[in-house]
Amino acid sequence: MYLLLGCGDVGYSLASKLRDRKAEFTIIDQDENKIWWLKVLGYNAVAGDFRRMEVLRQAGIENAEIVLLLAQDFPTVEQTLATINQLKRSLMIDPVVVVRITDEAEVPEVKRLGASEAMASTEILADFALKKFDEFAAMAKEKRLRAMLRDFKGKMAIVLQTNPDPDSISSGMALKRYLGILGIEADIVYDGEIGHQQNRALVNLLNIELRHVTLDGVKFEEYDAFALVDVATSANCALPKDIVPMIVIDHHSVPSGEVRARYQDITAVGATATLMTNYLRYANIEMDPSMATALAFGILTDTMNFTRGATPLDFDAFEYLRKFMNTDQLIKLQSPAISPDTLDVLARAIKASKLKGGYLISNVGFVKDKDAIAQAADFLLQREGAMTVLVYGIGEQAVYVSARTSDIRLHLGRTLKEIFGDIGSAGGHPTMAGATIPLKAFGKISDKKALKGAVERAVGLKFLEHMGAVKPKSKR
């Protein structure tokens, strides 16, 4: 929540911008007639002198994450900051306090008096302010998380999404660093596999410590609290459903009713690594080359080099990381050696691909490395005319399905669950999802050619029928 102290021309312009963004805010001004009109216009407003504690408390400063002090005369600014400092101590709150200034020379003084940031009137009135507000919101979130963890004593499990990618791994790495600075011990925990060669290269090159739920015998009862990173619910990670996490930090769109956590940060940016960069940045935690490289790689992979879902916050975080990261390491991570098995699967995926109305399917047959299926799906999404890709192959125990889309109307995780949830496990994110179907679901078929045909009908054709790319055939 924002608290706007003062509502002259600048304050009203700012209030209009905040309302356009559907932000929650309250205005305080001494002019009772002005407050009356603001209320008629639908604004949440309080009449009073914001230099006084009771007025700030009446306006809800306890719940304010960002306070914008827009007074023009310096004595009022000085007195108001003194009052806010008293309330911060007595109420144990720590909002981001932004002060309007008329001269750059005032910046050191207002910061000495307790302001977090200072902005000139011209900046507040310009669109530049909207970008700054996003930064202020990130600063406020870091303050809120740090305050919540102040009295926490115990060990935390940082749980990543199933089959974690570079965004997930680097974000878990950053949260572990953040918690460590606060004196909190933590393990990074995951399930599934780290399969894609880029993911393996990240873990190996930067020597990242991870614990696999099954292979390392992780016992959740040994931890005192849990954090979900790059995943918001237990539906796509190893955390048991009966455990409520303390922290959720994710960039994927999730219905608010499905997220349960004491602290939640679900922000629509291109990568969770962007959010975690800002937690480290605004906590003034030193950014070493390995951490910066990992987070930069996470941003690049999830935004597909800033071509998918990137926001100004992603660009800003990457620019910040660029000063610290190891460019040679980043190049190695982006172009790891491709195994012969992966090249073979890519060749088969291209040859077997079938395009129907923007939907591309490819049956790659029998595979040794199931992670090559996901890499083939990534590659085929670049094919002209393909908006949604489904690649599938047969392993020793199951059929593995990987899907990618650039169609914003789809939610692939839900789609694959609808199609394959009755015969296997399926799920994922809006633009990236997968499924695993046990071979026993196809009956006892010993002939490889017959099995491949059965899989073609039960997976590829079923997907195209569900999407309306081909007409459903009569029940077989």
C-alpha positions as CSV (number, residue, x, y, z in Angstrom):
1,M,0.0,0.0,0.0
2,Y,1.1,3.6,-0.8
3,L,0.6,6.5,1.5
4,L,0.6,9.9,-0.3
5,L,1.4,12.9,2.0
6,G,0.2,16.0,0.3
7,C,-2.1,16.4,-2.8
8,G,-1.2,19.4,-4.9
9,D,-0.9,19.2,-8.6
10,V,2.0,16.7,-8.4
11,G,0.2,14.6,-5.8
12,Y,-3.0,14.5,-7.8
13,S,-1.2,13.5,-11.0
14,L,0.6,10.8,-9.1
15,A,-2.6,9.5,-7.5
16,S,-4.2,9.3,-11.0
17,K,-1.3,7.2,-12.2
18,L,-1.5,4.9,-9.2
19,R,-5.2,4.4,-9.7
20,D,-4.6,3.6,-13.4
21,R,-2.3,0.8,-12.2
22,K,-5.0,-0.4,-9.7
23,A,-2.5,0.3,-6.8
24,E,-3.9,0.5,-3.2
25,F,-3.2,4.0,-1.7
26,T,-4.4,6.6,0.8
27,I,-4.0,10.4,0.4
28,I,-3.5,12.7,3.4
29,D,-3.9,16.5,3.0
30,Q,-4.7,19.4,5.4
31,D,-7.2,21.0,3.0
32,E,-10.6,19.5,4.0
33,N,-12.4,20.8,0.9
34,K,-9.8,19.1,-1.3
35,I,-10.2,15.8,0.6
36,W,-14.0,16.1,0.2
37,W,-13.6,16.3,-3.6
38,L,-11.1,13.5,-3.7
39,K,-13.6,11.3,-1.8
40,V,-16.3,12.3,-4.3
41,L,-14.0,11.2,-7.1
42,G,-13.6,7.8,-5.4
43,Y,-10.2,8.2,-3.8
44,N,-9.3,7.0,-0.3
45,A,-8.4,10.2,1.5
46,V,-7.9,11.5,5.0
47,A,-7.9,15.1,6.2
48,G,-5.2,16.2,8.6
49,D,-1.7,17.3,9.3
50,F,0.6,14.5,8.3
51,R,3.3,15.8,10.6
52,R,1.2,14.4,13.5
53,M,1.5,10.7,14.6
54,E,-2.3,10.2,15.1
55,V,-3.0,11.4,11.5
56,L,-0.5,9.0,10.0
57,R,-1.9,6.2,12.1
58,Q,-5.4,7.0,11.2
59,A,-4.4,6.8,7.5
60,G,-2.9,3.3,8.1
61,I,0.8,3.9,8.1
62,E,1.2,0.5,9.8
63,N,0.2,-1.2,6.5
64,A,2.0,1.2,4.2
65,E,4.9,-0.3,2.3
66,I,5.8,3.0,0.5
67,V,5.3,6.5,1.8
68,L,5.5,9.4,-0.7
69,L,6.2,12.7,1.0
70,L,5.2,15.4,-1.5
71,A,5.4,18.6,0.7
72,Q,7.3,21.4,-1.0
73,D,8.8,23.3,2.0
74,F,11.8,21.8,3.8
75,P,10.7,22.4,7.4
76,T,7.5,20.3,6.8
77,V,9.6,17.6,5.2
78,E,12.0,17.6,8.2
79,Q,9.2,17.5,10.8
80,T,7.3,14.7,8.9
81,L,10.4,12.6,8.6
82,A,11.0,12.9,12.3
83,T,7.4,11.8,13.0
84,I,7.8,8.8,10.6
85,N,11.1,7.8,12.3
86,Q,9.3,7.8,15.7
87,L,6.5,5.6,14.3
88,K,9.0,3.2,12.7
89,R,10.5,2.6,16.2
90,S,7.3,2.4,18.2
91,L,5.3,0.3,15.6
92,M,8.3,-1.7,14.4
93,I,7.6,-0.9,10.8
94,D,10.0,0.0,8.0
95,P,8.3,1.4,4.9
96,V,10.2,2.8,1.9
97,V,10.0,6.6,2.4
98,V,10.4,8.7,-0.8
99,V,10.7,12.4,-0.5
100,R,9.9,15.0,-3.2
101,I,12.8,17.5,-3.7
102,T,13.2,20.7,-5.6
103,D,17.1,20.6,-5.7
104,E,19.5,17.7,-6.0
105,A,21.5,19.3,-3.2
106,E,18.8,18.2,-0.8
107,V,19.3,14.5,-1.5
108,P,22.0,13.9,1.1
109,E,20.1,15.8,3.8
110,V,16.8,14.1,3.3
111,K,18.5,10.7,3.4
112,R,20.3,11.7,6.6
113,L,16.9,12.5,8.0
114,G,15.5,9.0,7.2
115,A,14.3,9.1,3.6
116,S,15.0,6.0,1.5
117,E,15.0,7.8,-1.8
118,A,14.4,11.3,-3.2
119,M,12.8,12.3,-6.5
120,A,12.4,15.7,-8.2
121,S,8.9,16.9,-9.2
122,T,9.7,16.5,-12.9
123,E,10.6,12.8,-12.3
124,I,7.4,12.2,-10.4
125,L,5.3,13.7,-13.1
126,A,7.1,11.8,-15.9
127,D,6.6,8.2,-16.9
128,F,10.0,7.6,-15.4
129,A,8.2,7.5,-12.1
130,L,6.3,4.3,-12.9
131,K,9.6,2.5,-13.3
132,K,10.8,3.9,-10.0
133,F,7.6,2.8,-8.3
134,D,8.4,-0.8,-9.3
135,E,11.8,-0.4,-7.8
136,F,10.3,1.1,-4.6
137,A,7.9,-1.9,-4.4
138,A,10.8,-4.3,-4.7
139,M,12.6,-2.4,-1.9
140,A,9.5,-2.6,0.2
141,K,9.2,-6.4,-0.3
142,E,12.7,-7.0,0.8
143,K,12.1,-4.9,3.9
144,R,9.0,-6.9,4.7
145,L,10.7,-10.3,4.2
146,R,13.6,-9.3,6.3
147,A,11.3,-8.1,9.1
148,M,9.4,-11.4,9.0
149,L,12.6,-13.4,9.3
150,R,14.0,-11.3,12.1
151,D,13.0,-13.6,14.9
152,F,13.1,-16.9,13.0
153,K,15.3,-19.6,14.5
154,G,15.7,-22.9,12.7
155,K,16.6,-24.5,9.5
156,M,14.8,-23.9,6.2
157,A,14.3,-26.0,3.1
158,I,14.2,-24.1,-0.2
159,V,12.1,-26.2,-2.5
160,L,12.5,-25.8,-6.2
161,Q,10.1,-26.8,-9.0
162,T,10.2,-30.4,-10.2
163,N,13.0,-30.8,-12.8
164,P,14.4,-27.4,-12.0
165,D,15.7,-25.1,-14.7
166,P,18.4,-22.3,-14.5
167,D,15.9,-19.8,-13.3
168,S,14.8,-22.1,-10.5
169,I,18.3,-23.2,-9.6
170,S,19.8,-19.7,-9.6
171,S,16.9,-18.3,-7.6
172,G,17.2,-21.0,-4.9
173,M,20.9,-20.2,-4.8
174,A,20.2,-16.5,-4.2
175,L,17.6,-17.2,-1.5
176,K,20.1,-19.4,0.3
177,R,22.6,-16.6,0.2
178,Y,20.0,-14.1,1.5
179,L,19.0,-16.4,4.4
180,G,22.6,-17.0,5.2
181,I,23.3,-13.3,5.7
182,L,20.4,-13.3,8.2
183,G,22.0,-16.2,10.0
184,I,19.5,-18.8,8.8
185,E,20.8,-22.2,7.6
186,A,19.1,-23.6,4.5
187,D,19.2,-26.5,2.0
188,I,18.1,-26.3,-1.6
189,V,15.9,-29.3,-2.3
190,Y,14.5,-30.6,-5.6
191,D,12.9,-33.7,-7.1
192,G,12.9,-35.0,-10.7
193,E,16.1,-34.5,-12.6
194,I,18.5,-31.8,-13.7
195,G,18.7,-33.1,-17.2
196,H,19.1,-30.4,-19.9
197,Q,22.8,-29.9,-20.5
198,Q,22.5,-26.2,-19.7
199,N,21.0,-27.1,-16.3
200,R,23.8,-29.6,-15.6
201,A,26.4,-27.1,-16.8
202,L,25.1,-24.5,-14.3
203,V,25.3,-26.8,-11.4
204,N,28.7,-28.3,-12.3
205,L,30.4,-25.1,-13.4
206,L,29.3,-23.1,-10.3
207,N,29.5,-26.0,-7.9
208,I,26.0,-25.5,-6.6
209,E,25.0,-27.7,-3.6
210,L,21.5,-29.3,-4.1
211,R,19.8,-32.1,-2.3
212,H,17.6,-34.6,-4.2
213,V,14.5,-35.6,-2.3
214,T,14.9,-39.3,-3.1
215,L,18.6,-39.9,-3.8
216,D,19.7,-37.9,-0.7
217,G,17.0,-39.1,1.5
218,V,15.5,-35.7,2.4
219,K,13.2,-35.8,5.4
220,F,10.9,-32.8,5.5
221,E,10.2,-33.2,9.2
222,E,13.8,-32.2,9.9
223,Y,13.2,-28.7,8.7
224,D,11.5,-25.9,10.7
225,A,10.2,-23.9,7.7
226,F,9.9,-24.1,3.9
227,A,10.3,-21.7,1.0
228,L,9.0,-22.3,-2.6
229,V,11.1,-20.6,-5.3
230,D,10.0,-20.4,-8.9
231,V,7.0,-22.5,-8.0
232,A,3.9,-21.4,-6.0
233,T,2.1,-24.6,-4.9
234,S,2.9,-28.2,-4.1
235,A,1.4,-29.2,-7.4
236,N,4.7,-29.0,-9.2
237,C,7.3,-29.6,-6.6
238,A,8.3,-32.2,-3.9
239,L,6.7,-30.3,-0.9
240,P,4.0,-32.5,0.7
241,K,0.5,-31.0,0.3
242,D,-0.1,-30.9,4.0
243,I,2.8,-28.5,4.6
244,V,2.2,-24.8,4.3
245,P,5.4,-23.0,3.2
246,M,6.5,-19.8,5.0
247,I,7.7,-18.2,1.8
248,V,6.6,-18.3,-1.8
249,I,8.5,-16.3,-4.5
250,D,7.5,-16.9,-8.1
251,H,6.9,-15.1,-11.4
252,H,4.3,-17.4,-12.8
253,S,0.6,-16.5,-12.9
254,V,-1.2,-18.5,-10.2
255,P,-4.8,-18.0,-8.9
256,S,-4.3,-16.3,-5.5
257,G,-6.6,-18.7,-3.8
258,E,-4.2,-21.6,-4.5
259,V,-1.2,-20.0,-2.9
260,R,-0.7,-20.5,0.9
261,A,2.2,-18.9,2.6
262,R,2.9,-16.4,5.3
263,Y,5.0,-14.3,2.8
264,Q,4.0,-14.3,-0.9
265,D,5.7,-12.5,-3.7
266,I,4.0,-13.4,-7.0
267,T,5.2,-10.8,-9.5
268,A,4.6,-10.8,-13.2
269,V,8.1,-10.5,-14.5
270,G,10.1,-12.6,-17.0
271,A,12.1,-14.6,-14.4
272,T,12.1,-15.4,-10.7
273,A,15.9,-14.6,-10.9
274,T,14.9,-11.0,-11.5
275,L,13.0,-11.0,-8.2
276,M,15.8,-12.7,-6.3
277,T,18.4,-10.2,-7.8
278,N,16.4,-7.4,-6.2
279,Y,16.2,-9.1,-2.8
280,L,20.0,-9.3,-2.7
281,R,20.4,-5.8,-4.2
282,Y,18.1,-4.0,-1.8
283,A,19.5,-5.9,1.2
284,N,22.9,-4.6,0.2
285,I,24.3,-8.2,-0.1
286,E,27.5,-8.4,-2.0
287,M,27.1,-9.8,-5.5
288,D,30.0,-12.2,-6.3
289,P,30.7,-13.2,-10.0
290,S,29.2,-16.8,-9.6
291,M,26.0,-15.5,-8.1
292,A,25.6,-12.8,-10.7
293,T,26.4,-15.2,-13.6
294,A,23.8,-17.7,-12.4
295,L,21.1,-15.1,-11.9
296,A,21.8,-13.5,-15.3
297,F,21.7,-17.0,-16.9
298,G,18.3,-17.6,-15.2
299,I,16.9,-14.4,-16.6
300,L,18.2,-15.1,-20.1
301,T,16.9,-18.6,-20.3
302,D,13.4,-17.9,-18.9
303,T,12.9,-14.8,-21.1
304,M,14.6,-16.6,-24.1
305,N,17.1,-13.8,-24.3
306,F,14.5,-11.1,-23.7
307,T,12.2,-12.2,-26.4
308,R,9.5,-13.8,-24.1
309,G,7.7,-12.1,-21.3
310,A,10.5,-9.7,-20.4
311,T,9.6,-6.5,-18.4
312,P,11.5,-3.4,-17.6
313,L,12.4,-5.0,-14.2
314,D,14.1,-7.9,-16.0
315,F,16.2,-5.5,-18.1
316,D,17.1,-3.5,-15.0
317,A,18.1,-6.5,-13.0
318,F,20.2,-7.9,-15.9
319,E,21.9,-4.5,-16.3
320,Y,22.7,-4.5,-12.5
321,L,24.1,-8.1,-12.7
322,R,26.2,-7.2,-15.8
323,K,28.6,-5.3,-13.6
324,F,29.5,-8.4,-11.5
325,M,29.0,-11.4,-13.7
326,N,31.7,-13.5,-15.4
327,T,31.1,-13.2,-19.1
328,D,33.3,-16.2,-20.0
329,Q,31.3,-18.4,-17.7
330,L,28.0,-17.1,-19.1
331,I,29.1,-18.0,-22.6
332,K,30.0,-21.5,-21.5
333,L,26.6,-21.9,-19.9
334,Q,24.7,-20.7,-22.9
335,S,26.6,-23.0,-25.3
336,P,27.4,-26.3,-23.5
337,A,28.5,-29.3,-25.5
338,I,25.6,-31.3,-27.0
339,S,25.8,-35.1,-26.5
340,P,25.6,-37.4,-29.5
341,D,22.3,-38.8,-28.0
342,T,20.8,-35.3,-27.9
343,L,21.9,-34.6,-31.5
344,D,20.3,-37.9,-32.6
345,V,17.0,-37.1,-30.9
346,L,17.0,-33.5,-32.4
347,A,17.5,-35.0,-35.9
348,R,14.7,-37.5,-35.4
349,A,12.4,-34.8,-34.0
350,I,12.9,-32.6,-37.1
351,K,12.3,-35.6,-39.4
352,A,9.2,-36.8,-37.6
353,S,7.6,-33.4,-37.0
354,K,4.0,-32.9,-38.3
355,L,2.4,-29.4,-38.4
356,K,-1.3,-29.0,-38.2
357,G,-2.8,-25.5,-37.9
358,G,0.0,-24.1,-35.7
359,Y,0.3,-27.3,-33.6
360,L,3.4,-29.3,-34.2
361,I,3.9,-32.8,-32.9
362,S,6.9,-35.1,-33.1
363,N,7.2,-38.7,-32.1
364,V,11.0,-39.3,-31.6
365,G,10.6,-43.0,-30.8
366,F,12.8,-44.8,-28.3
367,V,15.2,-42.6,-26.3
368,K,18.1,-43.1,-23.9
369,D,18.1,-39.6,-22.6
370,K,14.6,-38.3,-21.9
371,D,15.9,-34.8,-21.4
372,A,16.7,-34.5,-25.1
373,I,12.9,-34.5,-25.6
374,A,12.6,-31.2,-23.8
375,Q,15.5,-29.8,-25.8
376,A,13.8,-30.9,-29.1
377,A,10.6,-29.1,-28.0
378,D,12.6,-25.9,-27.4
379,F,14.2,-26.2,-30.8
380,L,11.1,-27.0,-32.8
381,L,9.2,-24.0,-31.3
382,Q,11.5,-21.9,-33.5
383,R,10.1,-23.5,-36.7
384,E,8.1,-21.2,-38.9
385,G,4.3,-21.6,-38.4
386,A,4.6,-23.5,-35.1
387,M,2.9,-21.8,-32.2
388,T,2.6,-24.9,-30.0
389,V,4.9,-27.9,-29.9
390,L,4.5,-31.4,-28.4
391,V,7.4,-33.8,-28.5
392,Y,7.3,-37.3,-27.0
393,G,9.4,-40.4,-26.8
394,I,9.6,-43.8,-25.3
395,G,11.9,-44.6,-22.4
396,E,12.5,-47.8,-20.5
397,Q,9.6,-47.4,-18.1
398,A,7.5,-44.6,-19.5
399,V,6.5,-42.3,-22.4
400,Y,7.9,-38.8,-21.8
401,V,6.1,-35.7,-23.2
402,S,7.4,-32.2,-23.4
403,A,5.4,-29.2,-24.7
404,R,6.2,-25.6,-25.4
405,T,4.0,-22.7,-26.7
406,S,4.1,-19.0,-27.7
407,D,0.3,-18.8,-27.7
408,I,-0.7,-16.6,-24.8
409,R,-4.3,-18.0,-24.9
410,L,-3.0,-21.4,-23.7
411,H,-2.0,-22.7,-20.3
412,L,0.0,-25.8,-21.3
413,G,0.2,-27.2,-17.7
414,R,-3.6,-27.4,-17.4
415,T,-4.0,-28.6,-21.0
416,L,-1.6,-31.5,-20.6
417,K,-3.2,-32.4,-17.2
418,E,-6.6,-32.5,-18.9
419,I,-5.3,-34.7,-21.8
420,F,-3.0,-37.1,-20.0
421,G,-3.9,-36.8,-16.3
422,D,-6.1,-39.9,-16.4
423,I,-3.2,-42.2,-17.6
424,G,-0.1,-40.5,-16.1
425,S,1.2,-37.5,-14.3
426,A,1.1,-34.1,-16.1
427,G,1.4,-30.4,-15.4
428,G,3.6,-27.3,-15.7
429,H,3.5,-23.6,-16.5
430,P,1.4,-21.7,-19.1
431,T,4.2,-21.8,-21.8
432,M,6.1,-24.9,-20.7
433,A,4.8,-28.3,-19.5
434,G,5.4,-32.0,-19.5
435,A,3.8,-35.4,-18.8
436,T,5.0,-38.9,-17.9
437,I,2.9,-41.9,-18.9
438,P,3.8,-45.3,-17.6
439,L,4.2,-47.9,-20.4
440,K,1.7,-50.2,-18.6
441,A,-1.0,-47.6,-19.7
442,F,-0.6,-48.9,-23.3
443,G,-1.1,-52.6,-22.4
444,K,1.3,-55.4,-23.0
445,I,2.9,-54.6,-26.4
446,S,6.2,-56.4,-27.0
447,D,6.7,-55.3,-30.6
448,K,8.5,-51.9,-30.8
449,K,6.8,-50.8,-34.0
450,A,3.4,-51.6,-32.6
451,L,4.2,-49.8,-29.3
452,K,5.4,-46.7,-31.2
453,G,2.1,-46.7,-33.2
454,A,0.0,-47.0,-30.0
455,V,1.9,-44.1,-28.5
456,E,1.3,-42.1,-31.6
457,R,-2.4,-42.6,-31.3
458,A,-2.7,-42.1,-27.5
459,V,-0.4,-39.1,-27.3
460,G,0.2,-37.2,-30.5
461,L,-3.2,-37.7,-32.1
462,K,-5.1,-37.3,-28.8
463,F,-3.3,-33.9,-28.4
464,L,-4.3,-32.7,-31.9
465,E,-7.9,-33.8,-31.3
466,H,-8.1,-32.0,-28.0
467,M,-6.7,-28.8,-29.5
468,G,-9.1,-29.0,-32.4
469,A,-6.4,-29.3,-35.0
470,V,-7.9,-32.6,-36.4
471,K,-11.4,-34.0,-36.2
472,P,-11.8,-36.7,-33.5
473,K,-12.2,-40.2,-34.9
474,S,-14.8,-42.6,-33.6
475,K,-13.8,-44.5,-30.4
476,R,-11.4,-47.2,-31.1
